[in-house]
Amino acid sequence: MQVALNSGVIAAPVMPFRTDGAADWDTLDRYMAQVAAGGARAIAMNMAASEGGSLDAVEQVEVIRRARAAVAGTCPIVSGVLSTYTAGARDVARRVVDAGAQGIVVFPALPTFVAKPVPVSMIADWHAAIAEAVDVPVLAFQTANAAYPHGTIAALAQIERLVAIKDAAFDVDRTWELLEETAPTKIKVMTGNDTFILEAMLMGCAGALIGFAGTATAQLVRMYELASAGKITEAYDIWNRLGPLARVCWRAPLRDYRVRMKYVLMRQGVIPEMTARAPQPALTDRDRADIDRVIERFGLLSAEFLPAPPVGRLRAAS
């Protein structure tokens, strides 16, 4: 049975590692269960946030297998598909789906898609070839360094299994353009812009496929529900506390959001280490101080801001 992956909050959590850089599978099991319990519409692994590009083929498959087992059917597991060439991407897609992925997120073919202009036909062929290799919903992924030109959405809409596009260009004008392009099509826009999640939802994004939902999952799900119900003030009550942390974690250099998020989760007691695989640099003193300051100011160590707070502790639920 296929699942809908074009609305709601799809969390893209970090991947826990031990201090020696080895995958911390036991922590991953616990963490996946917590994120699922927070009400995520789905969990996306092997993404940029989970350092999918630093995992070998065996590890990518194991991540999906273990995540699927950890959530025990409570929410779908989705996998990123990262490859530099079409045949390789088709192979990755098949392997992760065989391991249990119930949807895939197709990353741009880098570095091929960096040079501009990228022909719309090239982008469409890339996605179509990968979609043909599997029988699950497919999401496209636009990034700041691989922005897709006008006309791409209309071409992607011809691919039967392609249901949404993740917009992570961190450009509000591009979000508006995507919303206009997708309006007459079946394709929905899922924001991947961690620094303006609520604003993107209010602009018309159908949901968020977002790394920041690796923490405060339940609060972000509640924020989405409030925004969808037109309860804007209540939604901002949540975002006004979480937004400052997102903006610190996803500030320049953007590369460092992974270790920043791991530090947040370590402070919350969710994961034991903030190790990221080399050559990702360690947390800077400035980042540590600024994250600590935001956490203290907005009370983000409170149980309500864990991925899945204890029953009755979700402040915005009433």
Residue, then its C-alpha position, 0 to 999 in steps of 0.5 A: m500500500q502506498v502512502a501520501l507523502n505530500s503534506g504534514v511534517i516529514a522529519a529529516p533527523v540527524m544520524p547519530f555517530r559514536t566518537d570514533g565516527a562509527a554509526d551508533w545504531d542503538t541510539l538511532d533505534r531509540y531516536m527514530a521511535q521518539v520522532a515517530a511518537g512525536g507525530a511526524r507524518a514520515i521520517a526521512m533518512n539518508m538525507a543531507a541532515s543525516e549525512g547520507g552522503s557520508l554513509d556507504a551503501v551498506e549503512q544506507v540500507e541498514v539505516i532504513r531497515r533499522a528505522r522501519a523496525a524502530v517505528a513499528g509501523t507508526c509512520p512511513i520511512v522515506s529515503g534520500v537518493l544521492s548519486t551523481y549518475t542515473a544508473g547509480a541513482r536507480d540502483v540506490a533507489r531499488r536498494v533502499v526500497d527493498a530495505g523498507a523505504q516507503g518513499i524516496v527523495v531524489f537529490p539533484a545530480l551534483p555536480t552536473f546540475v550545478a552549471k547553469p542553465v540546466p535543461v528542463s528535459m535533463i531534470a525530467d529525465w533524471h527523475a523519470a528514470i529513477a521513478e521507473a525503478v521503484d513503486v513508491p511515491v517520489l519527491a523532488f528536491q530543489t536546493a540553493n545550488a541546484a535551483y530548477p528553472h521555470g518549466t520544471i514543475a510542468a515536466l515533473a508533473q508528467i511523472e506518475r509517482l512524483v507527488a511533491i518537491k522539497d524546496a530548500a533554496f532558502d529564498v522566499d521569492r523562489t518559494w512563491e514562484l514554486l507555489e505558483e508553478t505547482a498550483p495547476t498541477k498535482i505536485k505539492v510544495m514541501t518546505g525545506n527552509d528551516t529558517f522560515i518554516l511557519e511562514a512557508m506554510l502560511m504562504g501555501c506550502a502543503g507541509a515541511l520536509i525538514g531537518f529541524a523536525g529532528t527536535a521538537t517534532a510534536q511541537l512542529v506538528r502541532m504548529y502545522e495543525l494550527a496553521s492549517a486550521g487558520k489559528i495563526t496566533e497560536a502557531y506563532d506562539i510555537w514558532n516564536r520560541l523555536g524559530p530563533l533556534a532554527r535560525v542559529c542552527w541554519r545560519a552561515p556556514l550552512r554546512d554546520y547545521r548538522v553538528r549544531m543540531k546534534y549539540v541541541l539534541m545532546r543538550q536535550g538528552v536525546i543523543p549522547e554525542m554530537t559527532a559528525r563524520a569528517p571532514q565536517p568540522a566540530l562545533t565552534d565556540r560561537d555556535r555553542a554559546d549562541i545555541d546555549r543562549v537561545i535554549e536558555r531564553f526560550g526554555l527549550l530543555s523543557a520536556e515539551f520540546l523533546p521530539a515526543p514529550p510526555v503525555g500532557r506536556l505539549r503546551a500548545a495542544s489545548 
